[in-house]
Structure formats: C-alpha cells, structure tokens
Amino acid sequence: MMDITYMTTSELSDICFNEKEVEWRKSHKESIEEILELHILSAFGQMKSSAITKQDILTVRDTLAKVQSRTKKQYLLHASIILLCH
C-alpha cells in the first residue's frame, strides 16, 4: 500500500485517473481531464494531500459553484461539484 501523505494532488490525480479511465467513455474522460486541469489542479496541484484543509476545499467548492458549464447556459451542477470535492 502506498503512503499518500507526501504525494501532491497532481500525483494522486494521475494515479486515480489512470486507474479509472478504462471504465469511462471518451467524452467522460475528456470532461474529467478538463475539470481536473481547470479547477482542481489549478487550486491544489502542487499541494501535498495532507496539507489540504476542509476550508481549502470549501473555498474551491464555492468558486466552482459560480463557474459556468461548457455551454455557458448553466452553472456546474451541485452533484458535479460534490463529485469533484470527494
């Protein structure tokens, strides 16, 4: 079992993404890549997983709630935000 305490969010996301991508359709994979790049890794990418606080997550969640979707007609769905923050 690997010790994730000293890994960055970027390193962890690479591991998780690589494990899950075989289960996803191409369009879903592209959506997840985009969300990771634009929102998660830009906020937490170089932070150690053990250094991220609940307040850090809540701050990003609040920011994501104000982000429009790709179609610019609606904001990110609450369910999408929860998925990203878990």
PDB file of N, CA, C and O in Angstrom:
ATOM      1  N   MET A   1       0.841  -1.179   0.000  1.00  0.00           N
ATOM      2  CA  MET A   1       0.000   0.000   0.000  1.00  0.00           C
ATOM      3  C   MET A   1       0.889   1.246   0.000  1.00  0.00           C
ATOM      4  O   MET A   1       1.861   1.324   0.750  1.00  0.00           O
ATOM      5  N   MET A   2       0.546   2.210  -0.843  1.00  0.00           N
ATOM      6  CA  MET A   2       1.377   3.410  -0.937  1.00  0.00           C
ATOM      7  C   MET A   2       0.974   4.445   0.102  1.00  0.00           C
ATOM      8  O   MET A   2      -0.196   4.554   0.467  1.00  0.00           O
ATOM      9  N   ASP A   3       1.943   5.191   0.565  1.00  0.00           N
ATOM     10  CA  ASP A   3       1.698   6.265   1.532  1.00  0.00           C
ATOM     11  C   ASP A   3       1.414   7.536   0.741  1.00  0.00           C
ATOM     12  O   ASP A   3       2.305   8.095   0.103  1.00  0.00           O
ATOM     13  N   ILE A   4       0.163   7.983   0.791  1.00  0.00           N
ATOM     14  CA  ILE A   4      -0.223   9.161   0.007  1.00  0.00           C
ATOM     15  C   ILE A   4       0.031  10.466   0.741  1.00  0.00           C
ATOM     16  O   ILE A   4      -0.167  11.541   0.175  1.00  0.00           O
ATOM     17  N   THR A   5       0.463  10.390   1.981  1.00  0.00           N
ATOM     18  CA  THR A   5       0.653  11.577   2.807  1.00  0.00           C
ATOM     19  C   THR A   5       1.567  12.602   2.153  1.00  0.00           C
ATOM     20  O   THR A   5       1.328  13.805   2.258  1.00  0.00           O
ATOM     21  N   TYR A   6       2.597  12.142   1.491  1.00  0.00           N
ATOM     22  CA  TYR A   6       3.594  13.057   0.936  1.00  0.00           C
ATOM     23  C   TYR A   6       3.419  13.294  -0.556  1.00  0.00           C
ATOM     24  O   TYR A   6       4.249  13.949  -1.187  1.00  0.00           O
ATOM     25  N   MET A   7       2.346  12.766  -1.117  1.00  0.00           N
ATOM     26  CA  MET A   7       2.099  12.948  -2.544  1.00  0.00           C
ATOM     27  C   MET A   7       1.337  14.241  -2.780  1.00  0.00           C
ATOM     28  O   MET A   7       0.538  14.665  -1.945  1.00  0.00           O
ATOM     29  N   THR A   8       1.592  14.860  -3.921  1.00  0.00           N
ATOM     30  CA  THR A   8       0.841  16.060  -4.284  1.00  0.00           C
ATOM     31  C   THR A   8      -0.515  15.654  -4.863  1.00  0.00           C
ATOM     32  O   THR A   8      -0.725  14.503  -5.245  1.00  0.00           O
ATOM     33  N   THR A   9      -1.403  16.600  -4.917  1.00  0.00           N
ATOM     34  CA  THR A   9      -2.709  16.359  -5.512  1.00  0.00           C
ATOM     35  C   THR A   9      -2.558  15.963  -6.981  1.00  0.00           C
ATOM     36  O   THR A   9      -3.304  15.124  -7.485  1.00  0.00           O
ATOM     37  N   SER A  10      -1.602  16.564  -7.651  1.00  0.00           N
ATOM     38  CA  SER A  10      -1.345  16.233  -9.048  1.00  0.00           C
ATOM     39  C   SER A  10      -0.933  14.771  -9.197  1.00  0.00           C
ATOM     40  O   SER A  10      -1.420  14.071 -10.085  1.00  0.00           O
ATOM     41  N   GLU A  11      -0.044  14.317  -8.333  1.00  0.00           N
ATOM     42  CA  GLU A  11       0.398  12.915  -8.379  1.00  0.00           C
ATOM     43  C   GLU A  11      -0.768  11.967  -8.090  1.00  0.00           C
ATOM     44  O   GLU A  11      -0.932  10.954  -8.769  1.00  0.00           O
ATOM     45  N   LEU A  12      -1.566  12.298  -7.089  1.00  0.00           N
ATOM     46  CA  LEU A  12      -2.717  11.456  -6.744  1.00  0.00           C
ATOM     47  C   LEU A  12      -3.751  11.429  -7.862  1.00  0.00           C
ATOM     48  O   LEU A  12      -4.323  10.380  -8.158  1.00  0.00           O
ATOM     49  N   SER A  13      -3.991  12.580  -8.482  1.00  0.00           N
ATOM     50  CA  SER A  13      -4.977  12.611  -9.561  1.00  0.00           C
ATOM     51  C   SER A  13      -4.517  11.776 -10.751  1.00  0.00           C
ATOM     52  O   SER A  13      -5.334  11.134 -11.412  1.00  0.00           O
ATOM     53  N   ASP A  14      -3.224  11.779 -11.026  1.00  0.00           N
ATOM     54  CA  ASP A  14      -2.691  10.936 -12.111  1.00  0.00           C
ATOM     55  C   ASP A  14      -2.950   9.457 -11.834  1.00  0.00           C
ATOM     56  O   ASP A  14      -3.371   8.716 -12.723  1.00  0.00           O
ATOM     57  N   ILE A  15      -2.697   9.036 -10.603  1.00  0.00           N
ATOM     58  CA  ILE A  15      -2.903   7.636 -10.227  1.00  0.00           C
ATOM     59  C   ILE A  15      -4.377   7.263 -10.361  1.00  0.00           C
ATOM     60  O   ILE A  15      -4.717   6.255 -10.980  1.00  0.00           O
ATOM     61  N   CYS A  16      -5.242   8.081  -9.778  1.00  0.00           N
ATOM     62  CA  CYS A  16      -6.685   7.798  -9.823  1.00  0.00           C
ATOM     63  C   CYS A  16      -7.219   7.831 -11.254  1.00  0.00           C
ATOM     64  O   CYS A  16      -7.990   6.961 -11.658  1.00  0.00           O
ATOM     65  N   PHE A  17      -6.806   8.829 -12.002  1.00  0.00           N
ATOM     66  CA  PHE A  17      -7.261   8.960 -13.384  1.00  0.00           C
ATOM     67  C   PHE A  17      -6.858   7.733 -14.200  1.00  0.00           C
ATOM     68  O   PHE A  17      -7.676   7.168 -14.926  1.00  0.00           O
ATOM     69  N   ASN A  18      -5.608   7.330 -14.078  1.00  0.00           N
ATOM     70  CA  ASN A  18      -5.119   6.173 -14.838  1.00  0.00           C
ATOM     71  C   ASN A  18      -5.848   4.884 -14.465  1.00  0.00           C
ATOM     72  O   ASN A  18      -6.061   4.024 -15.320  1.00  0.00           O
ATOM     73  N   GLU A  19      -6.229   4.746 -13.204  1.00  0.00           N
ATOM     74  CA  GLU A  19      -6.958   3.556 -12.766  1.00  0.00           C
ATOM     75  C   GLU A  19      -8.388   3.542 -13.293  1.00  0.00           C
ATOM     76  O   GLU A  19      -8.906   2.478 -13.632  1.00  0.00           O
ATOM     77  N   LYS A  20      -9.032   4.696 -13.368  1.00  0.00           N
ATOM     78  CA  LYS A  20     -10.442   4.771 -13.718  1.00  0.00           C
ATOM     79  C   LYS A  20     -10.723   4.977 -15.203  1.00  0.00           C
ATOM     80  O   LYS A  20     -11.812   4.640 -15.668  1.00  0.00           O
ATOM     81  N   GLU A  21      -9.773   5.522 -15.958  1.00  0.00           N
ATOM     82  CA  GLU A  21     -10.062   5.930 -17.328  1.00  0.00           C
ATOM     83  C   GLU A  21     -10.511   4.787 -18.233  1.00  0.00           C
ATOM     84  O   GLU A  21     -11.234   5.024 -19.200  1.00  0.00           O
ATOM     85  N   VAL A  22     -10.105   3.568 -17.946  1.00  0.00           N
ATOM     86  CA  VAL A  22     -10.528   2.442 -18.785  1.00  0.00           C
ATOM     87  C   VAL A  22     -12.027   2.180 -18.680  1.00  0.00           C
ATOM     88  O   VAL A  22     -12.608   1.548 -19.563  1.00  0.00           O
ATOM     89  N   GLU A  23     -12.658   2.660 -17.607  1.00  0.00           N
ATOM     90  CA  GLU A  23     -14.089   2.467 -17.394  1.00  0.00           C
ATOM     91  C   GLU A  23     -14.932   3.544 -18.065  1.00  0.00           C
ATOM     92  O   GLU A  23     -16.148   3.392 -18.172  1.00  0.00           O
ATOM     93  N   TRP A  24     -14.318   4.612 -18.512  1.00  0.00           N
ATOM     94  CA  TRP A  24     -15.049   5.787 -18.981  1.00  0.00           C
ATOM     95  C   TRP A  24     -15.143   5.855 -20.498  1.00  0.00           C
ATOM     96  O   TRP A  24     -14.252   5.410 -21.222  1.00  0.00           O
ATOM     97  N   ARG A  25     -16.259   6.430 -20.955  1.00  0.00           N
ATOM     98  CA  ARG A  25     -16.373   6.767 -22.377  1.00  0.00           C
ATOM     99  C   ARG A  25     -15.387   7.900 -22.676  1.00  0.00           C
ATOM    100  O   ARG A  25     -14.945   8.605 -21.768  1.00  0.00           O
ATOM    101  N   LYS A  26     -15.055   8.063 -23.934  1.00  0.00           N
ATOM    102  CA  LYS A  26     -14.100   9.099 -24.334  1.00  0.00           C
ATOM    103  C   LYS A  26     -14.577  10.488 -23.897  1.00  0.00           C
ATOM    104  O   LYS A  26     -13.779  11.279 -23.394  1.00  0.00           O
ATOM    105  N   SER A  27     -15.849  10.789 -24.081  1.00  0.00           N
ATOM    106  CA  SER A  27     -16.368  12.115 -23.733  1.00  0.00           C
ATOM    107  C   SER A  27     -16.295  12.366 -22.224  1.00  0.00           C
ATOM    108  O   SER A  27     -15.999  13.481 -21.793  1.00  0.00           O
ATOM    109  N   HIS A  28     -16.563  11.332 -21.423  1.00  0.00           N
ATOM    110  CA  HIS A  28     -16.480  11.484 -19.967  1.00  0.00           C
ATOM    111  C   HIS A  28     -15.024  11.692 -19.541  1.00  0.00           C
ATOM    112  O   HIS A  28     -14.730  12.525 -18.683  1.00  0.00           O
ATOM    113  N   LYS A  29     -14.136  10.939 -20.142  1.00  0.00           N
ATOM    114  CA  LYS A  29     -12.702  11.085 -19.853  1.00  0.00           C
ATOM    115  C   LYS A  29     -12.255  12.517 -20.156  1.00  0.00           C
ATOM    116  O   LYS A  29     -11.534  13.119 -19.361  1.00  0.00           O
ATOM    117  N   GLU A  30     -12.670  13.057 -21.282  1.00  0.00           N
ATOM    118  CA  GLU A  30     -12.297  14.423 -21.653  1.00  0.00           C
ATOM    119  C   GLU A  30     -12.865  15.440 -20.673  1.00  0.00           C
ATOM    120  O   GLU A  30     -12.199  16.418 -20.332  1.00  0.00           O
ATOM    121  N   SER A  31     -14.094  15.211 -20.221  1.00  0.00           N
ATOM    122  CA  SER A  31     -14.712  16.113 -19.240  1.00  0.00           C
ATOM    123  C   SER A  31     -13.944  16.104 -17.926  1.00  0.00           C
ATOM    124  O   SER A  31     -13.687  17.157 -17.342  1.00  0.00           O
ATOM    125  N   ILE A  32     -13.582  14.924 -17.467  1.00  0.00           N
ATOM    126  CA  ILE A  32     -12.834  14.810 -16.211  1.00  0.00           C
ATOM    127  C   ILE A  32     -11.464  15.472 -16.348  1.00  0.00           C
ATOM    128  O   ILE A  32     -11.024  16.178 -15.440  1.00  0.00           O
ATOM    129  N   GLU A  33     -10.794  15.253 -17.464  1.00  0.00           N
ATOM    130  CA  GLU A  33      -9.495  15.895 -17.692  1.00  0.00           C
ATOM    131  C   GLU A  33      -9.621  17.416 -17.626  1.00  0.00           C
ATOM    132  O   GLU A  33      -8.800  18.095 -17.010  1.00  0.00           O
ATOM    133  N   GLU A  34     -10.656  17.932 -18.266  1.00  0.00           N
ATOM    134  CA  GLU A  34     -10.869  19.382 -18.295  1.00  0.00           C
ATOM    135  C   GLU A  34     -11.144  19.931 -16.892  1.00  0.00           C
ATOM    136  O   GLU A  34     -10.578  20.950 -16.494  1.00  0.00           O
ATOM    137  N   ILE A  35     -11.999  19.260 -16.165  1.00  0.00           N
ATOM    138  CA  ILE A  35     -12.324  19.699 -14.805  1.00  0.00           C
ATOM    139  C   ILE A  35     -11.089  19.653 -13.913  1.00  0.00           C
ATOM    140  O   ILE A  35     -10.831  20.584 -13.150  1.00  0.00           O
ATOM    141  N   LEU A  36     -10.341  18.583 -14.012  1.00  0.00           N
ATOM    142  CA  LEU A  36      -9.109  18.481 -13.217  1.00  0.00           C
ATOM    143  C   LEU A  36      -8.161  19.628 -13.532  1.00  0.00           C
ATOM    144  O   LEU A  36      -7.671  20.306 -12.629  1.00  0.00           O
ATOM    145  N   GLU A  37      -7.908  19.840 -14.809  1.00  0.00           N
ATOM    146  CA  GLU A  37      -6.959  20.877 -15.218  1.00  0.00           C
ATOM    147  C   GLU A  37      -7.409  22.273 -14.806  1.00  0.00           C
ATOM    148  O   GLU A  37      -6.639  23.042 -14.231  1.00  0.00           O
ATOM    149  N   LEU A  38      -8.667  22.590 -15.109  1.00  0.00           N
ATOM    150  CA  LEU A  38      -9.154  23.953 -14.894  1.00  0.00           C
ATOM    151  C   LEU A  38      -9.439  24.295 -13.436  1.00  0.00           C
ATOM    152  O   LEU A  38      -9.264  25.438 -13.016  1.00  0.00           O
ATOM    153  N   HIS A  39      -9.875  23.307 -12.671  1.00  0.00           N
ATOM    154  CA  HIS A  39     -10.384  23.633 -11.345  1.00  0.00           C
ATOM    155  C   HIS A  39      -9.628  22.984 -10.188  1.00  0.00           C
ATOM    156  O   HIS A  39      -9.304  23.654  -9.208  1.00  0.00           O
ATOM    157  N   ILE A  40      -9.351  21.716 -10.290  1.00  0.00           N
ATOM    158  CA  ILE A  40      -8.756  21.012  -9.151  1.00  0.00           C
ATOM    159  C   ILE A  40      -7.248  21.203  -9.111  1.00  0.00           C
ATOM    160  O   ILE A  40      -6.699  21.619  -8.090  1.00  0.00           O
ATOM    161  N   LEU A  41      -6.582  20.904 -10.206  1.00  0.00           N
ATOM    162  CA  LEU A  41      -5.119  21.006 -10.204  1.00  0.00           C
ATOM    163  C   LEU A  41      -4.638  22.446 -10.142  1.00  0.00           C
ATOM    164  O   LEU A  41      -3.570  22.723  -9.596  1.00  0.00           O
ATOM    165  N   SER A  42      -5.421  23.362 -10.697  1.00  0.00           N
ATOM    166  CA  SER A  42      -5.015  24.763 -10.596  1.00  0.00           C
ATOM    167  C   SER A  42      -5.075  25.244  -9.155  1.00  0.00           C
ATOM    168  O   SER A  42      -4.315  26.131  -8.766  1.00  0.00           O
ATOM    169  N   ALA A  43      -5.968  24.673  -8.362  1.00  0.00           N
ATOM    170  CA  ALA A  43      -6.093  25.069  -6.958  1.00  0.00           C
ATOM    171  C   ALA A  43      -5.181  24.271  -6.032  1.00  0.00           C
ATOM    172  O   ALA A  43      -4.584  24.830  -5.112  1.00  0.00           O
ATOM    173  N   PHE A  44      -5.073  22.960  -6.274  1.00  0.00           N
ATOM    174  CA  PHE A  44      -4.383  22.078  -5.325  1.00  0.00           C
ATOM    175  C   PHE A  44      -3.222  21.287  -5.905  1.00  0.00           C
ATOM    176  O   PHE A  44      -2.579  20.532  -5.176  1.00  0.00           O
ATOM    177  N   GLY A  45      -2.939  21.434  -7.178  1.00  0.00           N
ATOM    178  CA  GLY A  45      -1.985  20.571  -7.874  1.00  0.00           C
ATOM    179  C   GLY A  45      -0.671  20.314  -7.176  1.00  0.00           C
ATOM    180  O   GLY A  45      -0.241  19.163  -7.093  1.00  0.00           O
ATOM    181  N   GLN A  46      -0.019  21.344  -6.673  1.00  0.00           N
ATOM    182  CA  GLN A  46       1.298  21.169  -6.060  1.00  0.00           C
ATOM    183  C   GLN A  46       1.243  21.030  -4.531  1.00  0.00           C
ATOM    184  O   GLN A  46       2.273  20.881  -3.875  1.00  0.00           O
ATOM    185  N   MET A  47       0.029  21.082  -3.980  1.00  0.00           N
ATOM    186  CA  MET A  47      -0.116  20.922  -2.534  1.00  0.00           C
ATOM    187  C   MET A  47      -0.033  19.450  -2.155  1.00  0.00           C
ATOM    188  O   MET A  47      -0.535  18.589  -2.879  1.00  0.00           O
ATOM    189  N   LYS A  48       0.591  19.164  -1.038  1.00  0.00           N
ATOM    190  CA  LYS A  48       0.599  17.805  -0.514  1.00  0.00           C
ATOM    191  C   LYS A  48      -0.817  17.477  -0.057  1.00  0.00           C
ATOM    192  O   LYS A  48      -1.515  18.335   0.484  1.00  0.00           O
ATOM    193  N   SER A  49      -1.237  16.243  -0.275  1.00  0.00           N
ATOM    194  CA  SER A  49      -2.597  15.862   0.091  1.00  0.00           C
ATOM    195  C   SER A  49      -2.869  16.098   1.570  1.00  0.00           C
ATOM    196  O   SER A  49      -3.980  16.470   1.948  1.00  0.00           O
ATOM    197  N   SER A  50      -1.868  15.886   2.398  1.00  0.00           N
ATOM    198  CA  SER A  50      -2.047  16.057   3.842  1.00  0.00           C
ATOM    199  C   SER A  50      -2.145  17.524   4.256  1.00  0.00           C
ATOM    200  O   SER A  50      -2.536  17.816   5.387  1.00  0.00           O
ATOM    201  N   ALA A  51      -1.799  18.444   3.369  1.00  0.00           N
ATOM    202  CA  ALA A  51      -1.822  19.874   3.698  1.00  0.00           C
ATOM    203  C   ALA A  51      -3.142  20.543   3.343  1.00  0.00           C
ATOM    204  O   ALA A  51      -3.391  21.674   3.762  1.00  0.00           O
ATOM    205  N   ILE A  52      -3.985  19.869   2.586  1.00  0.00           N
ATOM    206  CA  ILE A  52      -5.254  20.456   2.159  1.00  0.00           C
ATOM    207  C   ILE A  52      -6.240  20.388   3.313  1.00  0.00           C
ATOM    208  O   ILE A  52      -6.485  19.326   3.887  1.00  0.00           O
ATOM    209  N   THR A  53      -6.797  21.542   3.636  1.00  0.00           N
ATOM    210  CA  THR A  53      -7.744  21.614   4.754  1.00  0.00           C
ATOM    211  C   THR A  53      -9.184  21.612   4.248  1.00  0.00           C
ATOM    212  O   THR A  53      -9.451  21.803   3.061  1.00  0.00           O
ATOM    213  N   LYS A  54     -10.090  21.393   5.175  1.00  0.00           N
ATOM    214  CA  LYS A  54     -11.508  21.460   4.834  1.00  0.00           C
ATOM    215  C   LYS A  54     -11.847  22.844   4.294  1.00  0.00           C
ATOM    216  O   LYS A  54     -12.625  22.966   3.348  1.00  0.00           O
ATOM    217  N   GLN A  55     -11.274  23.876   4.879  1.00  0.00           N
ATOM    218  CA  GLN A  55     -11.538  25.237   4.415  1.00  0.00           C
ATOM    219  C   GLN A  55     -11.042  25.440   2.985  1.00  0.00           C
ATOM    220  O   GLN A  55     -11.695  26.129   2.201  1.00  0.00           O
ATOM    221  N   ASP A  56      -9.902  24.855   2.634  1.00  0.00           N
ATOM    222  CA  ASP A  56      -9.400  24.925   1.256  1.00  0.00           C
ATOM    223  C   ASP A  56     -10.428  24.338   0.291  1.00  0.00           C
ATOM    224  O   ASP A  56     -10.710  24.918  -0.758  1.00  0.00           O
ATOM    225  N   ILE A  57     -10.976  23.195   0.652  1.00  0.00           N
ATOM    226  CA  ILE A  57     -11.955  22.517  -0.202  1.00  0.00           C
ATOM    227  C   ILE A  57     -13.236  23.331  -0.314  1.00  0.00           C
ATOM    228  O   ILE A  57     -13.801  23.469  -1.399  1.00  0.00           O
ATOM    229  N   LEU A  58     -13.687  23.866   0.806  1.00  0.00           N
ATOM    230  CA  LEU A  58     -14.908  24.682   0.784  1.00  0.00           C
ATOM    231  C   LEU A  58     -14.730  25.934  -0.068  1.00  0.00           C
ATOM    232  O   LEU A  58     -15.655  26.348  -0.768  1.00  0.00           O
ATOM    233  N   THR A  59     -13.557  26.530  -0.011  1.00  0.00           N
ATOM    234  CA  THR A  59     -13.278  27.719  -0.821  1.00  0.00           C
ATOM    235  C   THR A  59     -13.345  27.392  -2.308  1.00  0.00           C
ATOM    236  O   THR A  59     -13.943  28.137  -3.084  1.00  0.00           O
ATOM    237  N   VAL A  60     -12.733  26.282  -2.705  1.00  0.00           N
ATOM    238  CA  VAL A  60     -12.771  25.874  -4.111  1.00  0.00           C
ATOM    239  C   VAL A  60     -14.193  25.505  -4.506  1.00  0.00           C
ATOM    240  O   VAL A  60     -14.640  25.848  -5.601  1.00  0.00           O
ATOM    241  N   ARG A  61     -14.906  24.814  -3.633  1.00  0.00           N
ATOM    242  CA  ARG A  61     -16.291  24.446  -3.922  1.00  0.00           C
ATOM    243  C   ARG A  61     -17.141  25.686  -4.170  1.00  0.00           C
ATOM    244  O   ARG A  61     -17.943  25.719  -5.104  1.00  0.00           O
ATOM    245  N   ASP A  62     -16.964  26.702  -3.335  1.00  0.00           N
ATOM    246  CA  ASP A  62     -17.723  27.939  -3.512  1.00  0.00           C
ATOM    247  C   ASP A  62     -17.379  28.615  -4.834  1.00  0.00           C
ATOM    248  O   ASP A  62     -18.256  29.176  -5.491  1.00  0.00           O
ATOM    249  N   THR A  63     -16.127  28.565  -5.220  1.00  0.00           N
ATOM    250  CA  THR A  63     -15.697  29.128  -6.507  1.00  0.00           C
ATOM    251  C   THR A  63     -16.320  28.344  -7.660  1.00  0.00           C
ATOM    252  O   THR A  63     -16.792  28.934  -8.632  1.00  0.00           O
ATOM    253  N   LEU A  64     -16.320  27.011  -7.554  1.00  0.00           N
ATOM    254  CA  LEU A  64     -16.879  26.174  -8.612  1.00  0.00           C
ATOM    255  C   LEU A  64     -18.370  26.400  -8.795  1.00  0.00           C
ATOM    256  O   LEU A  64     -18.888  26.270  -9.904  1.00  0.00           O
ATOM    257  N   ALA A  65     -19.055  26.734  -7.730  1.00  0.00           N
ATOM    258  CA  ALA A  65     -20.496  26.975  -7.822  1.00  0.00           C
ATOM    259  C   ALA A  65     -20.810  28.179  -8.702  1.00  0.00           C
ATOM    260  O   ALA A  65     -21.940  28.334  -9.166  1.00  0.00           O
ATOM    261  N   LYS A  66     -19.816  29.030  -8.933  1.00  0.00           N
ATOM    262  CA  LYS A  66     -20.002  30.225  -9.751  1.00  0.00           C
ATOM    263  C   LYS A  66     -19.493  30.047 -11.183  1.00  0.00           C
ATOM    264  O   LYS A  66     -19.583  30.967 -11.995  1.00  0.00           O
ATOM    265  N   VAL A  67     -18.955  28.858 -11.491  1.00  0.00           N
ATOM    266  CA  VAL A  67     -18.380  28.592 -12.809  1.00  0.00           C
ATOM    267  C   VAL A  67     -19.468  28.090 -13.745  1.00  0.00           C
ATOM    268  O   VAL A  67     -20.238  27.194 -13.398  1.00  0.00           O
ATOM    269  N   GLN A  68     -19.521  28.677 -14.933  1.00  0.00           N
ATOM    270  CA  GLN A  68     -20.488  28.224 -15.922  1.00  0.00           C
ATOM    271  C   GLN A  68     -19.993  26.956 -16.602  1.00  0.00           C
ATOM    272  O   GLN A  68     -18.790  26.723 -16.728  1.00  0.00           O
ATOM    273  N   SER A  69     -20.946  26.145 -17.035  1.00  0.00           N
ATOM    274  CA  SER A  69     -20.611  24.924 -17.756  1.00  0.00           C
ATOM    275  C   SER A  69     -20.083  25.261 -19.141  1.00  0.00           C
ATOM    276  O   SER A  69     -20.033  26.425 -19.538  1.00  0.00           O
ATOM    277  N   ARG A  70     -19.693  24.227 -19.866  1.00  0.00           N
ATOM    278  CA  ARG A  70     -19.153  24.429 -21.212  1.00  0.00           C
ATOM    279  C   ARG A  70     -20.120  25.156 -22.130  1.00  0.00           C
ATOM    280  O   ARG A  70     -19.699  25.924 -22.995  1.00  0.00           O
ATOM    281  N   THR A  71     -21.412  24.919 -21.949  1.00  0.00           N
ATOM    282  CA  THR A  71     -22.406  25.537 -22.825  1.00  0.00           C
ATOM    283  C   THR A  71     -22.682  26.986 -22.445  1.00  0.00           C
ATOM    284  O   THR A  71     -23.342  27.710 -23.190  1.00  0.00           O
ATOM    285  N   LYS A  72     -22.180  27.411 -21.289  1.00  0.00           N
ATOM    286  CA  LYS A  72     -22.348  28.776 -20.775  1.00  0.00           C
ATOM    287  C   LYS A  72     -23.811  29.090 -20.452  1.00  0.00           C
ATOM    288  O   LYS A  72     -24.138  30.233 -20.134  1.00  0.00           O
ATOM    289  N   LYS A  73     -24.693  28.090 -20.529  1.00  0.00           N
ATOM    290  CA  LYS A  73     -26.104  28.316 -20.254  1.00  0.00           C
ATOM    291  C   LYS A  73     -26.467  27.973 -18.814  1.00  0.00           C
ATOM    292  O   LYS A  73     -27.511  28.395 -18.316  1.00  0.00           O
ATOM    293  N   GLN A  74     -25.616  27.218 -18.156  1.00  0.00           N
ATOM    294  CA  GLN A  74     -25.902  26.848 -16.775  1.00  0.00           C
ATOM    295  C   GLN A  74     -24.610  26.750 -15.992  1.00  0.00           C
ATOM    296  O   GLN A  74     -23.528  26.621 -16.566  1.00  0.00           O
ATOM    297  N   TYR A  75     -24.728  26.811 -14.709  1.00  0.00           N
ATOM    298  CA  TYR A  75     -23.572  26.672 -13.846  1.00  0.00           C
ATOM    299  C   TYR A  75     -23.320  25.193 -13.583  1.00  0.00           C
ATOM    300  O   TYR A  75     -24.199  24.360 -13.808  1.00  0.00           O
ATOM    301  N   LEU A  76     -22.125  24.867 -13.110  1.00  0.00           N
ATOM    302  CA  LEU A  76     -21.833  23.477 -12.787  1.00  0.00           C
ATOM    303  C   LEU A  76     -22.893  22.944 -11.829  1.00  0.00           C
ATOM    304  O   LEU A  76     -23.280  23.620 -10.875  1.00  0.00           O
ATOM    305  N   LEU A  77     -23.345  21.752 -12.088  1.00  0.00           N
ATOM    306  CA  LEU A  77     -24.345  21.147 -11.228  1.00  0.00           C
ATOM    307  C   LEU A  77     -23.768  20.855  -9.856  1.00  0.00           C
ATOM    308  O   LEU A  77     -22.594  20.513  -9.716  1.00  0.00           O
ATOM    309  N   HIS A  78     -24.607  20.994  -8.853  1.00  0.00           N
ATOM    310  CA  HIS A  78     -24.183  20.724  -7.483  1.00  0.00           C
ATOM    311  C   HIS A  78     -23.579  19.324  -7.368  1.00  0.00           C
ATOM    312  O   HIS A  78     -22.569  19.141  -6.689  1.00  0.00           O
ATOM    313  N   ALA A  79     -24.191  18.333  -8.029  1.00  0.00           N
ATOM    314  CA  ALA A  79     -23.692  16.962  -7.981  1.00  0.00           C
ATOM    315  C   ALA A  79     -22.281  16.862  -8.559  1.00  0.00           C
ATOM    316  O   ALA A  79     -21.465  16.086  -8.061  1.00  0.00           O
ATOM    317  N   SER A  80     -21.988  17.625  -9.588  1.00  0.00           N
ATOM    318  CA  SER A  80     -20.645  17.636 -10.183  1.00  0.00           C
ATOM    319  C   SER A  80     -19.638  18.203  -9.222  1.00  0.00           C
ATOM    320  O   SER A  80     -18.515  17.708  -9.121  1.00  0.00           O
ATOM    321  N   ILE A  81     -20.035  19.244  -8.511  1.00  0.00           N
ATOM    322  CA  ILE A  81     -19.134  19.874  -7.553  1.00  0.00           C
ATOM    323  C   ILE A  81     -18.826  18.915  -6.412  1.00  0.00           C
ATOM    324  O   ILE A  81     -17.679  18.803  -5.980  1.00  0.00           O
ATOM    325  N   ILE A  82     -19.848  18.226  -5.928  1.00  0.00           N
ATOM    326  CA  ILE A  82     -19.638  17.267  -4.850  1.00  0.00           C
ATOM    327  C   ILE A  82     -18.711  16.154  -5.310  1.00  0.00           C
ATOM    328  O   ILE A  82     -17.815  15.748  -4.569  1.00  0.00           O
ATOM    329  N   LEU A  83     -18.914  15.657  -6.522  1.00  0.00           N
ATOM    330  CA  LEU A  83     -18.060  14.611  -7.071  1.00  0.00           C
ATOM    331  C   LEU A  83     -16.609  15.071  -7.106  1.00  0.00           C
ATOM    332  O   LEU A  83     -15.712  14.306  -6.749  1.00  0.00           O
ATOM    333  N   LEU A  84     -16.369  16.286  -7.522  1.00  0.00           N
ATOM    334  CA  LEU A  84     -15.011  16.805  -7.621  1.00  0.00           C
ATOM    335  C   LEU A  84     -14.372  16.998  -6.257  1.00  0.00           C
ATOM    336  O   LEU A  84     -13.152  16.895  -6.124  1.00  0.00           O
ATOM    337  N   CYS A  85     -15.168  17.275  -5.258  1.00  0.00           N
ATOM    338  CA  CYS A  85     -14.635  17.583  -3.939  1.00  0.00           C
ATOM    339  C   CYS A  85     -14.535  16.362  -3.036  1.00  0.00           C
ATOM    340  O   CYS A  85     -14.262  16.507  -1.844  1.00  0.00           O
ATOM    341  N   HIS A  86     -14.745  15.179  -3.565  1.00  0.00           N
ATOM    342  CA  HIS A  86     -14.599  13.966  -2.755  1.00  0.00           C
ATOM    343  C   HIS A  86     -13.461  13.126  -3.254  1.00  0.00           C
ATOM    344  O   HIS A  86     -13.186  12.064  -2.695  1.00  0.00           O
TER     345      HIS A  86
END
